[in-house]
Amino acid sequence: MRDVLMYERPTFQDVLRARRRLAPYLLRTPLHHYPTLSRMLGFEVYIKHENHQPTGSFKVRGGINLISQLSEEEKRRGVITASTGNHGQSVAYASRLFGVQATVLVPEGANPDKVESMRALGARVIHHGRDFEEARLYAEELAEKHGYRYIHAANEPMLIAGVGTMGLEIIEDLPEVETILVPIGGGSEAAGISIVAKTLNPEIEVIGVQAEGAPAVYLSWKEGRIVETSSVKTIADGLATRRAFELPLGIIRDLIDDIVLVTDDEIRSAIRLLLSKTHNVAEGAGAATTAAAVKFKERLKGRKVALILSGGNITLEELREILREEPQK
């Protein structure tokens, strides 16, 4: 696979160019203010609804930006990637738009709704391994063997530039935003948001949110080196990465203000809260920022805060189970 050192970091200008590329294919997602949540938490709450994207997740921004720029030769070869679900849907969606054959490696037990969506979009889906890392390594093997254009889920500048367009929309809609909370799985979203926020207004605080059971980026950020954990355990499949990745981590280390951890119980409670107070369905990763907002509400008191609801692709069975649980005391 290509060394990450071969990649240049995406710039703010790359994000601006990405917005022009995305405009024919994606609508701007809403940033809604919620007075009830604001009163409950003690600060002004605004939610960026990436769950309203056609794939139900922010990832489609990056997929379209990258696939649209492939050479004709790369398009003929086809693309391959690994995903726990949302990134795979993004690649599948963009590949269908531009006439490219996509193959997606997913771990055993991957979200069946996300797998069904990828197949419906025309992608070939292969189950392999116990988690994202094992699926990723096999995808790299197949890319070498068959000559596919490999798309890393995080070490891709144009994925980061594409998802960074979210930051442009947030700041345009709420120029006075003081804090943005962003979920972190592989880190592309946090990297893209940080590039935009710190370019337009360095005073904007960007806080990343990881699951306690999948803290690789948090640990890597703290220790100043790539950390890989032996396993992950979280209900939030979009956050379930065992390893930090070089390109987004380098950006995050330079630009992000903080990274915090939330538990699965806190994520479940946030899913219920979002459904009750905003009437939106969030998957685990999508609810992580709300979980952090509740957990750290004293720190955020009196501020104007944007929470990124990054996706809504939760299965009906998962949602039913969470709704049956007793609310957190």
Secondary structure, 3 states (H helix, E strand, C coil): CCCHHHCCCCCHHHHHHHHHHHCCCCCCCCEEECHHHHHHHCCEEEEEEHHHCCCCECCHHHHHHHHCCCCHHHHHHCEEEECCCHHHHHHHHHHHHCCCCEEEEECCCCCHHHHHHHHHCCCEEEECCCCHHHHHHHHHHHHHHHCCEEECCCCCHHHHHHHHHHHHHHHHHCCCCCEEEEECCCCHHHHHHHHHHHHHCCCCEEEEEEECCCCHHHHHHHHCCCCECCCCCCCCHHHCCCECCHHHHHHHHHHCCEEEEECHHHHHHHHHHHHHHHCCCCCHHHHHHHHHHHHCHHHHCCCEEEEEECECCCCHHHHHHHHHCCCCC
